[in-house]
Amino acid sequence: MKCLKCNKKSCIKISTNYFCKNCFTEVIQKRIRKELRITRVIKKNDKILIIDDGSYNSKNSVYLLKGTLKNLPCEISIKKSHYKIGKKIKTNANKIIIPWNLDDECEYFLYCFFNNKKPKYLGHYKLDKKLYIKLLLNVTDSESRKFADIKKFKYKKQKKEKSLINECLDVLEKEHPETKYSLLRSIEEIKKVYNEI
Ligand SMILES: [Zn+2]
C-alpha cells in the first residue's frame, strides 16, 4: 500500500489509512502539538520533569516535548524512575510527564469500571498541586513503539505481558478501527461528569 500523504511505500496503518515513516512521525507530532494547544497543560516558564522508566513511551516523550515546545521557555529535566498511576513524585517541578499512552488509559479506565473503583486519575490529573501530564494520551501503544523504532531510540523491552483487558481492546481495535480513540472520547466525557459531582 502507498502512503496516504506522499504516495511513497507505507510502513504503518493508522485506523484505515497507510503512512510512510516520515508522514507517520509527522502525524504523531501534530497530534501531540494539537493536544498541548487544546488542553494548554504546558505554559511559559513551567518546570517540567519527564519520568524516564526506560520505555519507548519515555524516550518518545523527551523527543516530542522538546520538539513541540521549541521557543516556549520552560525548564525540562529528566528523572529515571518507575511509575505507577497515582504515585507521588518528589520534585520541585510543577508539571510531570508520565510514561503513559492511549492503551494504558483505556486499560486503567476499564479496570476501574469492571472493579467498581473510582477512576481518580483520568486524563491529565492534579496531585499535590502538581499537574501530571500524559503526553502520549492520544497515541496507541503500537504507534508509540513504532515511533521509537523509526527514530532508533534505545529502550527497555517490556517484560510484562499484556493484560486481558488490553488483549480484548486489541481485538476490538482490529475489528473496529478507532475503538481506542472512541473510548478515550467517552473517558473525557465521564471525567467531566466526575468533576461536576
Ligand atoms: Zn508519506
Residues whose N, C-alpha, C, O or C-beta is under 5 A from the ligand:
A	BS01	ZN	C3 K5 C6 N7 K8 C20 C23
